[in-house]
Amino acid sequence: MPTVNLNKKEFEKLVGKKLPLEELKDRISMLGTDLEKIEGNDIIVEVFPNRPDMLSEQGFARAFSSFIGVKKGLQEYKAKKSNYKVIIEKNVKEVRPFTTCAVVKNLKLDDEKIKSIIQIQEKLHIGFGRNRRKVAIGIYPLEKIKFPVKFLAKKPEDIKFKPLEMSAILSGREILEKHPAGREYRHLLENKKMYPVFIDANDNVLSMPPIINSDEIGKVTEDTRDVFIECSGFDYNALSKCMNIIVTALADMEGDIYSVELKYENEKIISPDLKPEEMNLDLDYANKVLGLKLKENEAKELLERMGYGYNKGEVKIPAYRADILHQIDLVEDIAIAYGYENFKEEIPNVSTVAKESPRAKFNRKVSEVLIGLGLLECSGLSLSNEEDLNKKMNVKNKLVKVESPVNADYDTLRNSILPSLLNILSENKRYEYPQDIFEIGKIFDDIKDKDNLGMIITGNFTEIKQILDALFSALAIKYEIKEEEHGSFISGRCGKIIINDKEIGVIGEIHPRVLINFRLEMCCSGLEIDINELFEIIKND
């Protein structure tokens, strides 16, 4: 979880009330965050990933003040109209298709507030922005920019500017090779023919997202009073929420929010959209889940303590809340406001005897064998996306899409375990090898779900076959491998796993193109088995 450093004096000023130290510690912990320590003027807390709006002193103080009853209810923010325009050209679709923008004026920045801005930008990049892959943020002094601003894509050699904290002018490709941020995030652009860039009306480069700002235009100082903010990425809804989190934090620094007109190819959008969303709350459902008997006025009081508005069953959700997807999320916040310490323990009046199902026992046995062979067990998400499941895996499988996805990164039910495991390897390259991992989890094929065993090792075909031999030997199963052509595996080093003339899986050495797609530099091999079929074969035998 991301750790946030809060200035205690500034925090108490924003909250509007100073609590005794022990009460402060207790209330912070009960808000649903993990308090690490309070030391001198520093408060260090871990914020759960579902609350990115609390990754700044302003956002955390806003939530805390409402929670303790000082500034309860919905705090509405409004953007003033302006003539600022940003033109999004169609050639940026292939690299980073969306942006949201805003202007905030009349800021009075000091060293502490600049640190707070840097902190929220960095924390949002890491967590909410998935290390800039999903969301990248740029903040610039407004007085150095001439509108309209253009968001477009250019060839790397045609992009030339002086990146932040460097004295030399570099091309887009040189930035990926020579600048520290370029080397760290080069994987986000290096396979692209065109790079995204923000350019103002004077042809001055603001930034090359998601890598780096311009040193001449992209540096905020204590003299800065007005700022231009942009968020770029692949999911407009996520960008909109991210922008709302930033501008409301700056508004709590006494800044004034101004809207920006975004001119896309076929539509115009006014950004930011700070209008609260509305959601129905079924009070009977909430009481059933929580085991309480709350009346409507009591539920209203609890929701207001969590920063919501409420009127006759309709809950108004703040524009900066990115975690409210279903009314169960509202129920969770009611529970937090009610106080987990206030729930009474009850012994259920139902007498049951539980036991492990035969299939669960079998899955556990398979896990124990693989762990004994030195593999690490992982657990991935059932939701993925078409890029990971098909494009990166070099296949064209039929996929099951989510009807109304909240997030473009998780809009498809996975049909394979292997992409999840390759992503895990990709995100853990900094740790020593070998890294041999497996997962027994759900996949979805034509809406049917089933359990699959997936395995990836940093080794060749012979090594993964040895593991398969050991596993099937422990299960007393005879099998054979028949050569197979598969887009995810190297030709001639891939085969179907056959038991009793029935195909139950695939094994092979991962294709170099797939390794490149997942930014992996080691030889990897993988296998995936229908563990339900395997269980049925053993049961029948």
Stockholm file with secondary structure:
# STOCKHOLM 1.0

chainA/1-541         MPTVNLNKKEFEKLVGKKLPLEELKDRISMLGTDLEKIEGNDIIVEVFPNRPDMLSEQGFARAFSSFIGVKKGLQEYKAKKSNYKVIIEKNVKEVRPFTTCAVVKNLKLDDEKIKSIIQIQEKLHIGFGRNRRKVAIGIYPLEKIKFPVKFLAKKPEDIKFKPLEMSAILSGREILEKHPAGREYRHLLENKKMYPVFIDANDNVLSMPPIINSDEIGKVTEDTRDVFIECSGFDYNALSKCMNIIVTALADMEGDIYSVELKYENEKIISPDLKPEEMNLDLDYANKVLGLKLKENEAKELLERMGYGYNKGEVKIPAYRADILHQIDLVEDIAIAYGYENFKEEIPNVSTVAKESPRAKFNRKVSEVLIGLGLLECSGLSLSNEEDLNKKMNVKNKLVKVESPVNADYDTLRNSILPSLLNILSENKRYEYPQDIFEIGKIFDDIKDKDNLGMIITGNFTEIKQILDALFSALAIKYEIKEEEHGSFISGRCGKIIINDKEIGVIGEIHPRVLINFRLEMCCSGLEIDINELFEIIKND
#=GR chainA/1-541 SS CCEEEEEHHHHHHHHTCCCCHHHHHHHHHHTTCEEEEEETTEEEEECCTTCGGGSSHHHHHHHHHHHTTSSCSCCCCCCBCCCCEEEECGGGTTTCCEEEEEEEECCCCCHHHHHHHHHHHHHHHHTTTTTTTSEEEEEEEGGGCCSSEEEEEECGGGCEECBTTCSSCEEHHHHHHHSHHHHHHGGGTTTCSSEEEEECTTSCEEEETTTEEBTTTSCCCTTCCCEEEEEEESCHHHHHHHHHHHHHHHHTTTCEEECEEEECSSCEEEECCCCCEEEECCHHHHHHHHTCCCCHHHHHHHHHHTTCEEETTEEEECTTCCCCCSHHHHHHHHHHHHCGGGCCCCCCSCCCCCCCCHHHHHHHHHHHHHHHTTCEECCCCSEECHIIIIITTTCCCCCEECSSCSCGGGCEECSCSHHHHHHHHHTTTTSCSCCCEEEEEEEEETTEEEEEEEEEESSCHHHHHHHHHHHHHHTTCCCEEEECCCTTEEEEEEEEEEETTEEEEEEEEECHHHHHHTTCCSCCEEEEEEHHHHHHHHHHC
#=GC SS_cons         CCEEEEEHHHHHHHHTCCCCHHHHHHHHHHTTCEEEEEETTEEEEECCTTCGGGSSHHHHHHHHHHHTTSSCSCCCCCCBCCCCEEEECGGGTTTCCEEEEEEEECCCCCHHHHHHHHHHHHHHHHTTTTTTTSEEEEEEEGGGCCSSEEEEEECGGGCEECBTTCSSCEEHHHHHHHSHHHHHHGGGTTTCSSEEEEECTTSCEEEETTTEEBTTTSCCCTTCCCEEEEEEESCHHHHHHHHHHHHHHHHTTTCEEECEEEECSSCEEEECCCCCEEEECCHHHHHHHHTCCCCHHHHHHHHHHTTCEEETTEEEECTTCCCCCSHHHHHHHHHHHHCGGGCCCCCCSCCCCCCCCHHHHHHHHHHHHHHHTTCEECCCCSEECHIIIIITTTCCCCCEECSSCSCGGGCEECSCSHHHHHHHHHTTTTSCSCCCEEEEEEEEETTEEEEEEEEEESSCHHHHHHHHHHHHHHTTCCCEEEECCCTTEEEEEEEEEEETTEEEEEEEEECHHHHHHTTCCSCCEEEEEEHHHHHHHHHHC
//
